[in-house]
Amino acid sequence: MASALHLMPAGPKTLSKMVEKTWIAPQAGSPTRYCITPEGEAALMAEIPMPRSAQARAR
């Protein structure tokens, strides 16, 4: 569980998108505290695909 202050510099729009994607959920009874969901954990662990041109530069 994290407060919105600990998620900074994420702004309100970013937080709302994370809630929309079910990556985080507001904690009951608190408008400024969030819990990461199983979907959010999976998103954190997911490999970020790199475009082929970026892969070539990384070598």
N, CA, C and O atoms as a Maestro MAE file, in Angstrom:
{
 s_m_m2io_version
 :::
 2.0.0
}

f_m_ct {
 s_m_title
 :::
 protein
 m_atom[236] {
  # First column is atom index #
  i_m_mmod_type
  r_m_x_coord
  r_m_y_coord
  r_m_z_coord
  i_m_residue_number
  s_m_chain_name
  s_m_pdb_residue_name
  s_m_pdb_atom_name
  i_m_atomic_number
  :::
  1 25 0.847 -1.165 0.000 1 A "MET " " N  " 7
  2 3 0.000 0.000 0.000 1 A "MET " " CA " 6
  3 2 0.896 1.232 0.000 1 A "MET " " C  " 6
  4 15 1.876 1.296 0.742 1 A "MET " " O  " 8
  5 25 0.562 2.189 -0.819 2 A "ALA " " N  " 7
  6 3 1.346 3.420 -0.910 2 A "ALA " " CA " 6
  7 2 0.404 4.605 -0.934 2 A "ALA " " C  " 6
  8 15 -0.722 4.515 -1.422 2 A "ALA " " O  " 8
  9 25 0.877 5.703 -0.408 3 A "SER " " N  " 7
  10 3 0.065 6.912 -0.507 3 A "SER " " CA " 6
  11 2 0.366 7.582 -1.836 3 A "SER " " C  " 6
  12 15 1.402 7.326 -2.450 3 A "SER " " O  " 8
  13 25 -0.532 8.431 -2.273 4 A "ALA " " N  " 7
  14 3 -0.333 9.146 -3.534 4 A "ALA " " CA " 6
  15 2 0.964 9.944 -3.493 4 A "ALA " " C  " 6
  16 15 1.607 10.126 -4.527 4 A "ALA " " O  " 8
  17 25 1.359 10.423 -2.318 5 A "LEU " " N  " 7
  18 3 2.605 11.187 -2.206 5 A "LEU " " CA " 6
  19 2 3.809 10.324 -2.549 5 A "LEU " " C  " 6
  20 15 4.776 10.826 -3.122 5 A "LEU " " O  " 8
  21 25 3.774 9.032 -2.212 6 A "HIS " " N  " 7
  22 3 4.886 8.139 -2.526 6 A "HIS " " CA " 6
  23 2 4.927 7.752 -3.998 6 A "HIS " " C  " 6
  24 15 5.942 7.251 -4.482 6 A "HIS " " O  " 8
  25 25 3.842 7.980 -4.701 7 A "LEU " " N  " 7
  26 3 3.785 7.664 -6.125 7 A "LEU " " CA " 6
  27 2 4.211 8.843 -6.988 7 A "LEU " " C  " 6
  28 15 4.235 8.733 -8.214 7 A "LEU " " O  " 8
  29 25 4.546 9.964 -6.369 8 A "MET " " N  " 7
  30 3 4.961 11.145 -7.112 8 A "MET " " CA " 6
  31 2 6.277 10.859 -7.812 8 A "MET " " C  " 6
  32 15 7.118 10.166 -7.239 8 A "MET " " O  " 8
  33 25 6.495 11.346 -8.993 9 A "PRO " " N  " 7
  34 3 5.852 12.478 -9.618 9 A "PRO " " CA " 6
  35 2 4.606 12.107 -10.422 9 A "PRO " " C  " 6
  36 15 4.200 12.877 -11.292 9 A "PRO " " O  " 8
  37 25 3.998 10.973 -10.166 10 A "ALA " " N  " 7
  38 3 2.760 10.620 -10.866 10 A "ALA " " CA " 6
  39 2 1.669 11.618 -10.512 10 A "ALA " " C  " 6
  40 15 1.393 11.875 -9.340 10 A "ALA " " O  " 8
  41 25 1.067 12.163 -11.530 11 A "GLY " " N  " 7
  42 3 0.001 13.136 -11.310 11 A "GLY " " CA " 6
  43 2 -1.361 12.465 -11.268 11 A "GLY " " C  " 6
  44 15 -1.463 11.249 -11.428 11 A "GLY " " O  " 8
  45 25 -2.386 13.238 -11.056 12 A "PRO " " N  " 7
  46 3 -3.741 12.690 -10.972 12 A "PRO " " CA " 6
  47 2 -4.151 11.908 -12.220 12 A "PRO " " C  " 6
  48 15 -4.825 10.883 -12.109 12 A "PRO " " O  " 8
  49 25 -3.755 12.376 -13.406 13 A "LYS " " N  " 7
  50 3 -4.121 11.670 -14.640 13 A "LYS " " CA " 6
  51 2 -3.443 10.301 -14.696 13 A "LYS " " C  " 6
  52 15 -4.074 9.312 -15.070 13 A "LYS " " O  " 8
  53 25 -2.164 10.238 -14.329 14 A "THR " " N  " 7
  54 3 -1.445 8.969 -14.312 14 A "THR " " CA " 6
  55 2 -2.077 8.010 -13.317 14 A "THR " " C  " 6
  56 15 -2.277 6.835 -13.622 14 A "THR " " O  " 8
  57 25 -2.391 8.512 -12.127 15 A "LEU " " N  " 7
  58 3 -3.028 7.660 -11.115 15 A "LEU " " CA " 6
  59 2 -4.375 7.146 -11.612 15 A "LEU " " C  " 6
  60 15 -4.697 5.975 -11.416 15 A "LEU " " O  " 8
  61 25 -5.163 8.003 -12.251 16 A "SER " " N  " 7
  62 3 -6.466 7.561 -12.736 16 A "SER " " CA " 6
  63 2 -6.320 6.511 -13.832 16 A "SER " " C  " 6
  64 15 -7.120 5.578 -13.901 16 A "SER " " O  " 8
  65 25 -5.307 6.650 -14.690 17 A "LYS " " N  " 7
  66 3 -5.059 5.640 -15.731 17 A "LYS " " CA " 6
  67 2 -4.621 4.320 -15.110 17 A "LYS " " C  " 6
  68 15 -5.019 3.256 -15.585 17 A "LYS " " O  " 8
  69 25 -3.808 4.369 -14.056 18 A "MET " " N  " 7
  70 3 -3.378 3.140 -13.380 18 A "MET " " CA " 6
  71 2 -4.567 2.451 -12.724 18 A "MET " " C  " 6
  72 15 -4.644 1.222 -12.725 18 A "MET " " O  " 8
  73 25 -5.489 3.219 -12.166 19 A "VAL " " N  " 7
  74 3 -6.715 2.650 -11.588 19 A "VAL " " CA " 6
  75 2 -7.569 2.062 -12.709 19 A "VAL " " C  " 6
  76 15 -8.111 0.965 -12.568 19 A "VAL " " O  " 8
  77 25 -7.690 2.792 -13.825 20 A "GLU " " N  " 7
  78 3 -8.478 2.333 -14.970 20 A "GLU " " CA " 6
  79 2 -7.951 1.000 -15.507 20 A "GLU " " C  " 6
  80 15 -8.731 0.136 -15.908 20 A "GLU " " O  " 8
  81 25 -6.622 0.838 -15.511 21 A "LYS " " N  " 7
  82 3 -6.004 -0.404 -15.994 21 A "LYS " " CA " 6
  83 2 -5.997 -1.496 -14.923 21 A "LYS " " C  " 6
  84 15 -5.511 -2.602 -15.160 21 A "LYS " " O  " 8
  85 25 -6.533 -1.183 -13.762 22 A "THR " " N  " 7
  86 3 -6.592 -2.071 -12.585 22 A "THR " " CA " 6
  87 2 -5.208 -2.454 -12.075 22 A "THR " " C  " 6
  88 15 -5.032 -3.532 -11.508 22 A "THR " " O  " 8
  89 25 -4.223 -1.574 -12.274 23 A "TRP " " N  " 7
  90 3 -2.880 -1.816 -11.738 23 A "TRP " " CA " 6
  91 2 -2.806 -1.437 -10.269 23 A "TRP " " C  " 6
  92 15 -2.046 -2.033 -9.505 23 A "TRP " " O  " 8
  93 25 -3.597 -0.446 -9.875 24 A "ILE " " N  " 7
  94 3 -3.684 -0.039 -8.475 24 A "ILE " " CA " 6
  95 2 -5.158 0.130 -8.138 24 A "ILE " " C  " 6
  96 15 -5.995 0.313 -9.021 24 A "ILE " " O  " 8
  97 25 -5.460 0.066 -6.846 25 A "ALA " " N  " 7
  98 3 -6.838 0.264 -6.389 25 A "ALA " " CA " 6
  99 2 -6.802 1.170 -5.172 25 A "ALA " " C  " 6
  100 15 -5.937 1.022 -4.310 25 A "ALA " " O  " 8
  101 25 -7.738 2.106 -5.099 26 A "PRO " " N  " 7
  102 3 -7.785 2.972 -3.915 26 A "PRO " " CA " 6
  103 2 -8.076 2.135 -2.672 26 A "PRO " " C  " 6
  104 15 -8.881 1.205 -2.707 26 A "PRO " " O  " 8
  105 25 -7.415 2.479 -1.588 27 A "GLN " " N  " 7
  106 3 -7.664 1.797 -0.329 27 A "GLN " " CA " 6
  107 2 -9.007 2.274 0.211 27 A "GLN " " C  " 6
  108 15 -9.316 3.465 0.165 27 A "GLN " " O  " 8
  109 25 -9.789 1.352 0.715 28 A "ALA " " N  " 7
  110 3 -11.108 1.706 1.250 28 A "ALA " " CA " 6
  111 2 -10.972 2.752 2.352 28 A "ALA " " C  " 6
  112 15 -10.146 2.613 3.254 28 A "ALA " " O  " 8
  113 25 -11.776 3.782 2.270 29 A "GLY " " N  " 7
  114 3 -11.806 4.817 3.296 29 A "GLY " " CA " 6
  115 2 -10.728 5.871 3.169 29 A "GLY " " C  " 6
  116 15 -10.650 6.762 4.015 29 A "GLY " " O  " 8
  117 25 -9.888 5.804 2.139 30 A "SER " " N  " 7
  118 3 -8.831 6.803 1.986 30 A "SER " " CA " 6
  119 2 -8.715 7.208 0.522 30 A "SER " " C  " 6
  120 15 -8.409 6.374 -0.329 30 A "SER " " O  " 8
  121 25 -8.953 8.462 0.227 31 A "PRO " " N  " 7
  122 3 -8.871 8.905 -1.170 31 A "PRO " " CA " 6
  123 2 -7.438 9.077 -1.679 31 A "PRO " " C  " 6
  124 15 -7.234 9.294 -2.873 31 A "PRO " " O  " 8
  125 25 -6.451 8.985 -0.797 32 A "THR " " N  " 7
  126 3 -5.063 9.227 -1.229 32 A "THR " " CA " 6
  127 2 -4.148 8.022 -1.049 32 A "THR " " C  " 6
  128 15 -2.939 8.150 -1.240 32 A "THR " " O  " 8
  129 25 -4.685 6.853 -0.687 33 A "ARG " " N  " 7
  130 3 -3.846 5.667 -0.521 33 A "ARG " " CA " 6
  131 2 -4.275 4.594 -1.507 33 A "ARG " " C  " 6
  132 15 -5.465 4.401 -1.754 33 A "ARG " " O  " 8
  133 25 -3.290 3.895 -2.072 34 A "TYR " " N  " 7
  134 3 -3.536 2.908 -3.116 34 A "TYR " " CA " 6
  135 2 -2.850 1.595 -2.781 34 A "TYR " " C  " 6
  136 15 -1.822 1.572 -2.104 34 A "TYR " " O  " 8
  137 25 -3.428 0.501 -3.262 35 A "CYS " " N  " 7
  138 3 -2.830 -0.831 -3.150 35 A "CYS " " CA " 6
  139 2 -2.530 -1.319 -4.559 35 A "CYS " " C  " 6
  140 15 -3.327 -1.115 -5.475 35 A "CYS " " O  " 8
  141 25 -1.381 -1.962 -4.732 36 A "ILE " " N  " 7
  142 3 -1.086 -2.545 -6.035 36 A "ILE " " CA " 6
  143 2 -1.892 -3.838 -6.156 36 A "ILE " " C  " 6
  144 15 -2.045 -4.584 -5.189 36 A "ILE " " O  " 8
  145 25 -2.399 -4.086 -7.352 37 A "THR " " N  " 7
  146 3 -3.214 -5.260 -7.611 37 A "THR " " CA " 6
  147 2 -2.344 -6.348 -8.247 37 A "THR " " C  " 6
  148 15 -1.211 -6.077 -8.642 37 A "THR " " O  " 8
  149 25 -2.865 -7.580 -8.349 38 A "PRO " " N  " 7
  150 3 -2.115 -8.616 -9.066 38 A "PRO " " CA " 6
  151 2 -1.780 -8.194 -10.502 38 A "PRO " " C  " 6
  152 15 -0.705 -8.513 -11.011 38 A "PRO " " O  " 8
  153 25 -2.705 -7.475 -11.151 39 A "GLU " " N  " 7
  154 3 -2.428 -6.980 -12.511 39 A "GLU " " CA " 6
  155 2 -1.277 -5.982 -12.504 39 A "GLU " " C  " 6
  156 15 -0.456 -5.963 -13.420 39 A "GLU " " O  " 8
  157 25 -1.223 -5.158 -11.472 40 A "GLY " " N  " 7
  158 3 -0.133 -4.193 -11.337 40 A "GLY " " CA " 6
  159 2 1.197 -4.878 -11.098 40 A "GLY " " C  " 6
  160 15 2.221 -4.472 -11.649 40 A "GLY " " O  " 8
  161 25 1.183 -5.922 -10.273 41 A "GLU " " N  " 7
  162 3 2.411 -6.701 -10.044 41 A "GLU " " CA " 6
  163 2 2.898 -7.303 -11.359 41 A "GLU " " C  " 6
  164 15 4.091 -7.259 -11.661 41 A "GLU " " O  " 8
  165 25 1.981 -7.860 -12.135 42 A "ALA " " N  " 7
  166 3 2.350 -8.456 -13.428 42 A "ALA " " CA " 6
  167 2 2.919 -7.399 -14.369 42 A "ALA " " C  " 6
  168 15 3.885 -7.660 -15.086 42 A "ALA " " O  " 8
  169 25 2.323 -6.208 -14.367 43 A "ALA " " N  " 7
  170 3 2.821 -5.128 -15.228 43 A "ALA " " CA " 6
  171 2 4.229 -4.714 -14.812 43 A "ALA " " C  " 6
  172 15 5.062 -4.404 -15.663 43 A "ALA " " O  " 8
  173 25 4.498 -4.707 -13.504 44 A "LEU " " N  " 7
  174 3 5.841 -4.360 -13.025 44 A "LEU " " CA " 6
  175 2 6.881 -5.380 -13.475 44 A "LEU " " C  " 6
  176 15 8.019 -5.019 -13.774 44 A "LEU " " O  " 8
  177 25 6.498 -6.638 -13.523 45 A "MET " " N  " 7
  178 3 7.428 -7.712 -13.863 45 A "MET " " CA " 6
  179 2 7.545 -7.948 -15.366 45 A "MET " " C  " 6
  180 15 8.459 -8.638 -15.817 45 A "MET " " O  " 8
  181 25 6.620 -7.376 -16.143 46 A "ALA " " N  " 7
  182 3 6.599 -7.613 -17.583 46 A "ALA " " CA " 6
  183 2 7.828 -7.017 -18.256 46 A "ALA " " C  " 6
  184 15 8.313 -5.950 -17.878 46 A "ALA " " O  " 8
  185 25 8.312 -7.725 -19.249 47 A "GLU " " N  " 7
  186 3 9.431 -7.225 -20.036 47 A "GLU " " CA " 6
  187 2 8.914 -6.156 -20.991 47 A "GLU " " C  " 6
  188 15 7.876 -6.332 -21.628 47 A "GLU " " O  " 8
  189 25 9.630 -5.072 -21.084 48 A "ILE " " N  " 7
  190 3 9.221 -3.982 -21.967 48 A "ILE " " CA " 6
  191 2 9.822 -4.247 -23.345 48 A "ILE " " C  " 6
  192 15 11.044 -4.298 -23.486 48 A "ILE " " O  " 8
  193 25 8.978 -4.417 -24.361 49 A "PRO " " N  " 7
  194 3 9.513 -4.682 -25.697 49 A "PRO " " CA " 6
  195 2 10.246 -3.460 -26.248 49 A "PRO " " C  " 6
  196 15 9.795 -2.323 -26.104 49 A "PRO " " O  " 8
  197 25 11.375 -3.725 -26.875 50 A "MET " " N  " 7
  198 3 12.152 -2.644 -27.488 50 A "MET " " CA " 6
  199 2 12.027 -2.741 -28.999 50 A "MET " " C  " 6
  200 15 12.081 -3.840 -29.550 50 A "MET " " O  " 8
  201 25 11.861 -1.611 -29.679 51 A "PRO " " N  " 7
  202 3 11.845 -1.649 -31.148 51 A "PRO " " CA " 6
  203 2 13.184 -2.184 -31.666 51 A "PRO " " C  " 6
  204 15 14.215 -2.025 -31.012 51 A "PRO " " O  " 8
  205 25 13.163 -2.801 -32.810 52 A "ARG " " N  " 7
  206 3 14.379 -3.387 -33.378 52 A "ARG " " CA " 6
  207 2 15.520 -2.370 -33.482 52 A "ARG " " C  " 6
  208 15 16.670 -2.715 -33.208 52 A "ARG " " O  " 8
  209 25 15.232 -1.146 -33.863 53 A "SER " " N  " 7
  210 3 16.287 -0.153 -34.008 53 A "SER " " CA " 6
  211 2 16.954 0.154 -32.658 53 A "SER " " C  " 6
  212 15 18.160 0.396 -32.612 53 A "SER " " O  " 8
  213 25 16.207 0.146 -31.593 54 A "ALA " " N  " 7
  214 3 16.782 0.382 -30.249 54 A "ALA " " CA " 6
  215 2 17.622 -0.808 -29.820 54 A "ALA " " C  " 6
  216 15 18.634 -0.633 -29.143 54 A "ALA " " O  " 8
  217 25 17.219 -2.026 -30.204 55 A "GLN " " N  " 7
  218 3 18.001 -3.216 -29.865 55 A "GLN " " CA " 6
  219 2 19.361 -3.159 -30.548 55 A "GLN " " C  " 6
  220 15 20.373 -3.526 -29.951 55 A "GLN " " O  " 8
  221 25 19.390 -2.709 -31.771 56 A "ALA " " N  " 7
  222 3 20.655 -2.631 -32.522 56 A "ALA " " CA " 6
  223 2 21.585 -1.610 -31.867 56 A "ALA " " C  " 6
  224 15 22.794 -1.835 -31.807 56 A "ALA " " O  " 8
  225 25 21.050 -0.504 -31.381 57 A "ARG " " N  " 7
  226 3 21.883 0.530 -30.738 57 A "ARG " " CA " 6
  227 2 22.404 0.036 -29.384 57 A "ARG " " C  " 6
  228 15 23.479 0.452 -28.953 57 A "ARG " " O  " 8
  229 25 21.663 -0.839 -28.713 58 A "ALA " " N  " 7
  230 3 22.053 -1.300 -27.386 58 A "ALA " " CA " 6
  231 2 23.246 -2.256 -27.435 58 A "ALA " " C  " 6
  232 15 23.898 -2.478 -26.415 58 A "ALA " " O  " 8
  233 25 23.529 -2.807 -28.573 59 A "ARG " " N  " 7
  234 3 24.636 -3.779 -28.688 59 A "ARG " " CA " 6
  235 2 25.925 -3.113 -28.682 59 A "ARG " " C  " 6
  236 15 26.961 -3.772 -28.770 59 A "ARG " " O  " 8
  :::
 }
 m_bond[235] {
  # First column is bond index #
  i_m_from
  i_m_to
  i_m_order
  :::
  1 1 2 1
  2 2 3 1
  3 3 4 2
  4 3 5 1
  5 5 6 1
  6 6 7 1
  7 7 8 2
  8 7 9 1
  9 9 10 1
  10 10 11 1
  11 11 12 2
  12 11 13 1
  13 13 14 1
  14 14 15 1
  15 15 16 2
  16 15 17 1
  17 17 18 1
  18 18 19 1
  19 19 20 2
  20 19 21 1
  21 21 22 1
  22 22 23 1
  23 23 24 2
  24 23 25 1
  25 25 26 1
  26 26 27 1
  27 27 28 2
  28 27 29 1
  29 29 30 1
  30 30 31 1
  31 31 32 2
  32 31 33 1
  33 33 34 1
  34 34 35 1
  35 35 36 2
  36 35 37 1
  37 37 38 1
  38 38 39 1
  39 39 40 2
  40 39 41 1
  41 41 42 1
  42 42 43 1
  43 43 44 2
  44 43 45 1
  45 45 46 1
  46 46 47 1
  47 47 48 2
  48 47 49 1
  49 49 50 1
  50 50 51 1
  51 51 52 2
  52 51 53 1
  53 53 54 1
  54 54 55 1
  55 55 56 2
  56 55 57 1
  57 57 58 1
  58 58 59 1
  59 59 60 2
  60 59 61 1
  61 61 62 1
  62 62 63 1
  63 63 64 2
  64 63 65 1
  65 65 66 1
  66 66 67 1
  67 67 68 2
  68 67 69 1
  69 69 70 1
  70 70 71 1
  71 71 72 2
  72 71 73 1
  73 73 74 1
  74 74 75 1
  75 75 76 2
  76 75 77 1
  77 77 78 1
  78 78 79 1
  79 79 80 2
  80 79 81 1
  81 81 82 1
  82 82 83 1
  83 83 84 2
  84 83 85 1
  85 85 86 1
  86 86 87 1
  87 87 88 2
  88 87 89 1
  89 89 90 1
  90 90 91 1
  91 91 92 2
  92 91 93 1
  93 93 94 1
  94 94 95 1
  95 95 96 2
  96 95 97 1
  97 97 98 1
  98 98 99 1
  99 99 100 2
  100 99 101 1
  101 101 102 1
  102 102 103 1
  103 103 104 2
  104 103 105 1
  105 105 106 1
  106 106 107 1
  107 107 108 2
  108 107 109 1
  109 109 110 1
  110 110 111 1
  111 111 112 2
  112 111 113 1
  113 113 114 1
  114 114 115 1
  115 115 116 2
  116 115 117 1
  117 117 118 1
  118 118 119 1
  119 119 120 2
  120 119 121 1
  121 121 122 1
  122 122 123 1
  123 123 124 2
  124 123 125 1
  125 125 126 1
  126 126 127 1
  127 127 128 2
  128 127 129 1
  129 129 130 1
  130 130 131 1
  131 131 132 2
  132 131 133 1
  133 133 134 1
  134 134 135 1
  135 135 136 2
  136 135 137 1
  137 137 138 1
  138 138 139 1
  139 139 140 2
  140 139 141 1
  141 141 142 1
  142 142 143 1
  143 143 144 2
  144 143 145 1
  145 145 146 1
  146 146 147 1
  147 147 148 2
  148 147 149 1
  149 149 150 1
  150 150 151 1
  151 151 152 2
  152 151 153 1
  153 153 154 1
  154 154 155 1
  155 155 156 2
  156 155 157 1
  157 157 158 1
  158 158 159 1
  159 159 160 2
  160 159 161 1
  161 161 162 1
  162 162 163 1
  163 163 164 2
  164 163 165 1
  165 165 166 1
  166 166 167 1
  167 167 168 2
  168 167 169 1
  169 169 170 1
  170 170 171 1
  171 171 172 2
  172 171 173 1
  173 173 174 1
  174 174 175 1
  175 175 176 2
  176 175 177 1
  177 177 178 1
  178 178 179 1
  179 179 180 2
  180 179 181 1
  181 181 182 1
  182 182 183 1
  183 183 184 2
  184 183 185 1
  185 185 186 1
  186 186 187 1
  187 187 188 2
  188 187 189 1
  189 189 190 1
  190 190 191 1
  191 191 192 2
  192 191 193 1
  193 193 194 1
  194 194 195 1
  195 195 196 2
  196 195 197 1
  197 197 198 1
  198 198 199 1
  199 199 200 2
  200 199 201 1
  201 201 202 1
  202 202 203 1
  203 203 204 2
  204 203 205 1
  205 205 206 1
  206 206 207 1
  207 207 208 2
  208 207 209 1
  209 209 210 1
  210 210 211 1
  211 211 212 2
  212 211 213 1
  213 213 214 1
  214 214 215 1
  215 215 216 2
  216 215 217 1
  217 217 218 1
  218 218 219 1
  219 219 220 2
  220 219 221 1
  221 221 222 1
  222 222 223 1
  223 223 224 2
  224 223 225 1
  225 225 226 1
  226 226 227 1
  227 227 228 2
  228 227 229 1
  229 229 230 1
  230 230 231 1
  231 231 232 2
  232 231 233 1
  233 233 234 1
  234 234 235 1
  235 235 236 2
  :::
 }
}
